[in-house]
Amino acid sequence: MLVFTAIATGTATATAATTAATTSSSSTAASEVLTVSAAASLTGAFRELAADFRRRHPGTVVRLNLGASSSLLRQIQAGAPVDVFAAADRTSIEALRSSGHLRSQPLPLARNRLQIAVKPGNPLRLRGLADLGRAPVLALCGATAPCGRYAATALQRAGVRLERSRLSRGTDARATLLAVSRGDADAAIVYATDVRAAGRAVQGVEIAAAQNISAWYGLAIVRAGGARPIDRAFVDHATSARGQAILRRHGFAAP
């Protein structure tokens, strides 16, 4: 069983989780339930990864809690019942290690890069970060989300300054990209994997290598989940050759 869920702990609630399959209380009680909080940009890859893991571990229920790494971090620190955390940055992972919330050492999972998402056909003829001044509305991830911090770094490297009045902020990379596909923004700075996952809904514009970033993704077992073999098995699966092949299919680079 693969379940997409939202975790609420105090004031913290997942911002990008979606509801999918459900199961009866009796079948859930008889199964091992694994809750994985993962960066929203990992959505497609982790859906496939979780389904593949479940096929190799029959009877396991995998609950995916998806959102901005910074939001998931706060949930875990507030006591959310999470077993494994997969983040889109070192900062979130290191914050949990420093606060004593991790049971295992973080492991490298994948790498990603930024890309500009524009409307199909690229009507503004944007060719890079320097052209974003021509976009009436630019969507960026929240300032504290990894994709928001990465975008700020890329813009700084390119020497581009934008008026705040022309910016819109998404809760995570997926929500930020939706602003373009829905017509609420003219362009967005998101992960290349998100542009790829959107298909024909948007078009990607490359960012020069000297201005781009190499986003590090990592994962670790969370202390609140206890010390269970199933937790370690999921981490091992994600970092195995089989798990890495799934990530490659979704556009992620080797860690």
C-alpha positions as a Markdown table, in Angstrom:
| # | Residue | x | y | z |
|---|---|---|---|---|
| 1 | Met | 0.0 | 0.0 | 0.0 |
| 2 | Leu | 1.3 | 3.4 | -1.0 |
| 3 | Val | -0.3 | 6.3 | 0.8 |
| 4 | Phe | 0.3 | 10.1 | 0.3 |
| 5 | Thr | -0.6 | 11.9 | 3.5 |
| 6 | Ala | -0.2 | 15.1 | 5.5 |
| 7 | Ile | 1.3 | 15.2 | 8.9 |
| 8 | Ala | 0.1 | 17.7 | 11.4 |
| 9 | Thr | 2.0 | 18.3 | 14.7 |
| 10 | Gly | 1.0 | 21.4 | 16.6 |
| 11 | Thr | 1.2 | 24.2 | 14.1 |
| 12 | Ala | 3.2 | 22.3 | 11.5 |
| 13 | Thr | 1.4 | 20.7 | 8.6 |
| 14 | Ala | 2.8 | 19.4 | 5.3 |
| 15 | Thr | 2.3 | 22.0 | 2.6 |
| 16 | Ala | 2.5 | 19.8 | -0.5 |
| 17 | Ala | 1.1 | 16.5 | 0.5 |
| 18 | Thr | -1.7 | 14.9 | -1.5 |
| 19 | Thr | -4.2 | 12.2 | -0.5 |
| 20 | Ala | -4.3 | 9.0 | -2.5 |
| 21 | Ala | -4.9 | 5.4 | -1.6 |
| 22 | Thr | -6.4 | 4.6 | 1.8 |
| 23 | Thr | -6.6 | 1.4 | 3.8 |
| 24 | Ser | -8.8 | -0.1 | 6.5 |
| 25 | Ser | -7.6 | 0.2 | 10.1 |
| 26 | Ser | -7.4 | -3.6 | 10.4 |
| 27 | Ser | -5.1 | -4.0 | 7.4 |
| 28 | Thr | -2.9 | -1.0 | 8.5 |
| 29 | Ala | -2.6 | -2.5 | 12.0 |
| 30 | Ala | -1.3 | -5.8 | 10.5 |
| 31 | Ser | 1.2 | -4.1 | 8.3 |
| 32 | Glu | 4.5 | -2.3 | 8.9 |
| 33 | Val | 4.0 | 1.4 | 8.3 |
| 34 | Leu | 6.9 | 3.4 | 7.0 |
| 35 | Thr | 6.5 | 7.2 | 7.0 |
| 36 | Val | 8.9 | 9.0 | 4.7 |
| 37 | Ser | 9.1 | 12.8 | 4.6 |
| 38 | Ala | 10.6 | 13.9 | 1.3 |
| 39 | Ala | 11.3 | 17.1 | -0.5 |
| 40 | Ala | 8.5 | 18.0 | -3.0 |
| 41 | Ser | 11.0 | 17.8 | -5.9 |
| 42 | Leu | 11.4 | 14.1 | -5.2 |
| 43 | Thr | 7.6 | 13.4 | -5.7 |
| 44 | Gly | 7.7 | 11.5 | -8.9 |
| 45 | Ala | 10.9 | 9.6 | -8.1 |
| 46 | Phe | 9.8 | 8.7 | -4.5 |
| 47 | Arg | 6.4 | 7.5 | -5.7 |
| 48 | Glu | 8.2 | 5.0 | -8.0 |
| 49 | Leu | 10.8 | 4.2 | -5.4 |
| 50 | Ala | 8.2 | 3.5 | -2.7 |
| 51 | Ala | 6.1 | 1.3 | -5.0 |
| 52 | Asp | 9.3 | -0.6 | -6.0 |
| 53 | Phe | 10.2 | -1.0 | -2.3 |
| 54 | Arg | 6.8 | -2.2 | -1.4 |
| 55 | Arg | 7.0 | -4.9 | -4.1 |
| 56 | Arg | 10.2 | -6.2 | -2.5 |
| 57 | His | 8.7 | -5.9 | 1.0 |
| 58 | Pro | 5.1 | -7.2 | 0.8 |
| 59 | Gly | 2.8 | -6.0 | 3.5 |
| 60 | Thr | 4.6 | -2.7 | 4.0 |
| 61 | Val | 2.6 | 0.5 | 3.9 |
| 62 | Val | 4.7 | 3.5 | 2.7 |
| 63 | Arg | 3.3 | 6.9 | 3.7 |
| 64 | Leu | 4.9 | 9.7 | 1.7 |
| 65 | Asn | 4.8 | 13.2 | 3.3 |
| 66 | Leu | 5.9 | 15.7 | 0.6 |
| 67 | Gly | 6.8 | 19.3 | 1.0 |
| 68 | Ala | 9.5 | 21.9 | 1.3 |
| 69 | Ser | 12.5 | 20.5 | 3.2 |
| 70 | Ser | 12.4 | 23.5 | 5.6 |
| 71 | Ser | 8.8 | 22.7 | 6.4 |
| 72 | Leu | 9.4 | 19.0 | 6.9 |
| 73 | Leu | 12.3 | 19.9 | 9.1 |
| 74 | Arg | 10.1 | 21.9 | 11.4 |
| 75 | Gln | 7.5 | 19.1 | 11.5 |
| 76 | Ile | 10.2 | 16.6 | 12.7 |
| 77 | Gln | 11.5 | 19.0 | 15.3 |
| 78 | Ala | 7.9 | 19.5 | 16.5 |
| 79 | Gly | 7.6 | 15.7 | 17.0 |
| 80 | Ala | 6.0 | 14.5 | 13.8 |
| 81 | Pro | 6.0 | 10.6 | 13.6 |
| 82 | Val | 8.5 | 10.3 | 10.7 |
| 83 | Asp | 10.8 | 7.4 | 10.0 |
| 84 | Val | 13.0 | 8.6 | 7.1 |
| 85 | Phe | 13.8 | 12.1 | 6.0 |
| 86 | Ala | 14.9 | 13.0 | 2.4 |
| 87 | Ala | 15.9 | 16.6 | 2.0 |
| 88 | Ala | 16.9 | 18.8 | -0.9 |
| 89 | Asp | 19.8 | 20.5 | 1.0 |
| 90 | Arg | 22.5 | 19.8 | 3.6 |
| 91 | Thr | 21.2 | 22.6 | 5.8 |
| 92 | Ser | 18.0 | 20.8 | 6.8 |
| 93 | Ile | 19.7 | 17.5 | 7.3 |
| 94 | Glu | 22.5 | 19.1 | 9.4 |
| 95 | Ala | 19.9 | 21.0 | 11.5 |
| 96 | Leu | 18.2 | 17.7 | 12.5 |
| 97 | Arg | 21.6 | 16.1 | 13.3 |
| 98 | Ser | 22.5 | 19.1 | 15.5 |
| 99 | Ser | 19.2 | 18.9 | 17.3 |
| 100 | Gly | 19.6 | 15.2 | 18.0 |
| 101 | His | 16.7 | 14.1 | 15.8 |
| 102 | Leu | 18.6 | 11.7 | 13.5 |
| 103 | Arg | 19.2 | 8.1 | 14.3 |
| 104 | Ser | 21.6 | 7.5 | 11.4 |
| 105 | Gln | 24.3 | 9.4 | 9.6 |
| 106 | Pro | 23.0 | 11.3 | 6.6 |
| 107 | Leu | 23.7 | 9.6 | 3.3 |
| 108 | Pro | 24.0 | 11.3 | -0.1 |
| 109 | Leu | 21.1 | 10.5 | -2.4 |
| 110 | Ala | 21.2 | 12.6 | -5.6 |
| 111 | Arg | 22.0 | 16.0 | -7.1 |
| 112 | Asn | 19.9 | 18.4 | -9.0 |
| 113 | Arg | 20.3 | 21.8 | -10.8 |
| 114 | Leu | 18.1 | 24.8 | -11.4 |
| 115 | Gln | 16.3 | 25.7 | -14.6 |
| 116 | Ile | 14.0 | 28.5 | -15.7 |
| 117 | Ala | 10.4 | 27.4 | -16.4 |
| 118 | Val | 8.5 | 29.5 | -18.9 |
| 119 | Lys | 5.2 | 29.1 | -20.8 |
| 120 | Pro | 5.2 | 26.8 | -23.8 |
| 121 | Gly | 6.8 | 28.5 | -26.8 |
| 122 | Asn | 8.8 | 30.9 | -24.5 |
| 123 | Pro | 6.7 | 33.9 | -25.6 |
| 124 | Leu | 9.1 | 36.4 | -23.8 |
| 125 | Arg | 12.1 | 34.8 | -25.5 |
| 126 | Leu | 14.0 | 34.4 | -22.3 |
| 127 | Arg | 17.5 | 33.0 | -22.7 |
| 128 | Gly | 18.9 | 33.1 | -19.2 |
| 129 | Leu | 18.8 | 34.8 | -15.8 |
| 130 | Ala | 19.8 | 38.1 | -17.2 |
| 131 | Asp | 16.5 | 38.2 | -19.2 |
| 132 | Leu | 14.2 | 37.7 | -16.2 |
| 133 | Gly | 13.8 | 41.5 | -15.9 |
| 134 | Arg | 11.4 | 41.1 | -18.9 |
| 135 | Ala | 9.1 | 38.8 | -17.0 |
| 136 | Pro | 6.2 | 40.8 | -15.5 |
| 137 | Val | 5.8 | 38.1 | -12.7 |
| 138 | Leu | 8.5 | 35.7 | -11.6 |
| 139 | Ala | 7.7 | 32.8 | -9.3 |
| 140 | Leu | 10.3 | 31.7 | -6.8 |
| 141 | Cys | 10.2 | 29.2 | -4.0 |
| 142 | Gly | 9.7 | 30.5 | -0.4 |
| 143 | Ala | 12.8 | 32.3 | 0.8 |
| 144 | Thr | 13.6 | 29.6 | 3.5 |
| 145 | Ala | 12.9 | 26.6 | 1.2 |
| 146 | Pro | 16.1 | 25.1 | -0.4 |
| 147 | Cys | 14.9 | 26.0 | -3.9 |
| 148 | Gly | 14.3 | 29.6 | -2.8 |
| 149 | Arg | 17.8 | 29.8 | -1.3 |
| 150 | Tyr | 19.4 | 28.2 | -4.4 |
| 151 | Ala | 17.5 | 30.6 | -6.7 |
| 152 | Ala | 18.8 | 33.6 | -4.6 |
| 153 | Thr | 22.4 | 32.3 | -5.0 |
| 154 | Ala | 22.0 | 31.9 | -8.8 |
| 155 | Leu | 20.5 | 35.4 | -9.2 |
| 156 | Gln | 23.4 | 36.8 | -7.1 |
| 157 | Arg | 26.0 | 35.0 | -9.2 |
| 158 | Ala | 24.3 | 36.5 | -12.3 |
| 159 | Gly | 24.2 | 40.0 | -10.9 |
| 160 | Val | 20.4 | 40.1 | -11.3 |
| 161 | Arg | 18.3 | 42.2 | -9.0 |
| 162 | Leu | 14.5 | 42.0 | -9.2 |
| 163 | Glu | 11.8 | 44.1 | -7.7 |
| 164 | Arg | 9.9 | 42.4 | -4.9 |
| 165 | Ser | 6.6 | 43.6 | -6.3 |
| 166 | Arg | 7.1 | 41.4 | -9.3 |
| 167 | Leu | 7.8 | 38.3 | -7.4 |
| 168 | Ser | 5.5 | 35.5 | -6.2 |
| 169 | Arg | 6.4 | 32.8 | -3.8 |
| 170 | Gly | 5.5 | 29.2 | -3.8 |
| 171 | Thr | 5.6 | 26.9 | -0.8 |
| 172 | Asp | 7.9 | 24.5 | -2.6 |
| 173 | Ala | 9.3 | 23.8 | -6.1 |
| 174 | Arg | 6.2 | 22.0 | -7.4 |
| 175 | Ala | 3.9 | 24.8 | -6.2 |
| 176 | Thr | 6.2 | 27.4 | -7.7 |
| 177 | Leu | 6.2 | 25.7 | -11.1 |
| 178 | Leu | 2.4 | 25.5 | -11.1 |
| 179 | Ala | 2.3 | 29.3 | -11.0 |
| 180 | Val | 3.7 | 29.2 | -14.6 |
| 181 | Ser | 1.6 | 26.3 | -15.9 |
| 182 | Arg | -1.6 | 27.9 | -14.6 |
| 183 | Gly | -0.7 | 31.3 | -16.0 |
| 184 | Asp | -0.2 | 33.1 | -12.7 |
| 185 | Ala | 3.5 | 33.8 | -13.4 |
| 186 | Asp | 5.5 | 34.3 | -16.6 |
| 187 | Ala | 8.6 | 32.4 | -15.4 |
| 188 | Ala | 9.9 | 30.5 | -12.4 |
| 189 | Ile | 13.2 | 29.3 | -11.1 |
| 190 | Val | 12.8 | 25.7 | -10.1 |
| 191 | Tyr | 14.6 | 22.4 | -10.3 |
| 192 | Ala | 15.3 | 20.9 | -13.7 |
| 193 | Thr | 13.6 | 17.7 | -12.6 |
| 194 | Asp | 10.4 | 19.6 | -12.0 |
| 195 | Val | 10.5 | 21.1 | -15.4 |
| 196 | Arg | 11.0 | 17.7 | -16.8 |
| 197 | Ala | 8.1 | 16.2 | -14.8 |
| 198 | Ala | 5.7 | 19.0 | -16.0 |
| 199 | Gly | 6.0 | 17.7 | -19.6 |
| 200 | Arg | 4.4 | 20.1 | -22.1 |
| 201 | Ala | 2.8 | 22.3 | -19.5 |
| 202 | Val | 6.0 | 24.4 | -19.4 |
| 203 | Gln | 9.3 | 24.8 | -21.3 |
| 204 | Gly | 12.7 | 24.9 | -19.7 |
| 205 | Val | 15.4 | 27.5 | -20.2 |
| 206 | Glu | 18.9 | 26.5 | -19.2 |
| 207 | Ile | 20.9 | 28.5 | -16.6 |
| 208 | Ala | 24.6 | 29.0 | -17.3 |
| 209 | Ala | 26.8 | 26.6 | -15.4 |
| 210 | Ala | 28.8 | 29.4 | -13.8 |
| 211 | Gln | 25.6 | 30.8 | -12.3 |
| 212 | Asn | 23.8 | 27.5 | -11.5 |
| 213 | Ile | 24.0 | 25.5 | -8.4 |
| 214 | Ser | 24.5 | 21.8 | -7.7 |
| 215 | Ala | 21.7 | 20.9 | -5.2 |
| 216 | Trp | 22.7 | 18.1 | -2.8 |
| 217 | Tyr | 20.0 | 15.7 | -1.7 |
| 218 | Gly | 20.5 | 13.4 | 1.3 |
| 219 | Leu | 18.5 | 11.1 | 3.6 |
| 220 | Ala | 18.6 | 9.7 | 7.1 |
| 221 | Ile | 16.7 | 7.7 | 9.6 |
| 222 | Val | 14.8 | 9.9 | 12.1 |
| 223 | Arg | 15.1 | 9.1 | 15.8 |
| 224 | Ala | 11.4 | 9.5 | 16.5 |
| 225 | Gly | 10.7 | 6.5 | 14.3 |
| 226 | Gly | 12.6 | 4.0 | 16.5 |
| 227 | Ala | 15.3 | 1.6 | 15.3 |
| 228 | Arg | 13.5 | -0.8 | 12.9 |
| 229 | Pro | 15.0 | -2.9 | 10.2 |
| 230 | Ile | 12.4 | -1.6 | 7.7 |
| 231 | Asp | 13.7 | 1.9 | 8.1 |
| 232 | Arg | 17.2 | 0.9 | 7.3 |
| 233 | Ala | 15.9 | -1.2 | 4.4 |
| 234 | Phe | 14.3 | 1.8 | 2.8 |
| 235 | Val | 17.4 | 3.9 | 3.1 |
| 236 | Asp | 19.5 | 1.0 | 1.6 |
| 237 | His | 17.0 | 0.6 | -1.2 |
| 238 | Ala | 17.1 | 4.3 | -2.1 |
| 239 | Thr | 20.9 | 4.4 | -2.2 |
| 240 | Ser | 21.3 | 1.1 | -4.0 |
| 241 | Ala | 22.0 | 0.7 | -7.7 |
| 242 | Arg | 18.3 | -0.1 | -8.2 |
| 243 | Gly | 17.1 | 3.0 | -6.3 |
| 244 | Gln | 19.6 | 5.2 | -8.0 |
| 245 | Ala | 18.4 | 4.0 | -11.4 |
| 246 | Ile | 14.9 | 5.2 | -10.5 |
| 247 | Leu | 16.3 | 8.6 | -9.5 |
| 248 | Arg | 18.2 | 8.8 | -12.8 |
| 249 | Arg | 15.0 | 8.1 | -14.8 |
| 250 | His | 13.5 | 11.1 | -13.1 |
| 251 | Gly | 16.4 | 13.4 | -14.1 |
| 252 | Phe | 18.4 | 13.4 | -10.9 |
| 253 | Ala | 22.2 | 13.2 | -11.2 |
| 254 | Ala | 24.4 | 10.9 | -9.1 |
| 255 | Pro | 25.3 | 12.2 | -5.7 |
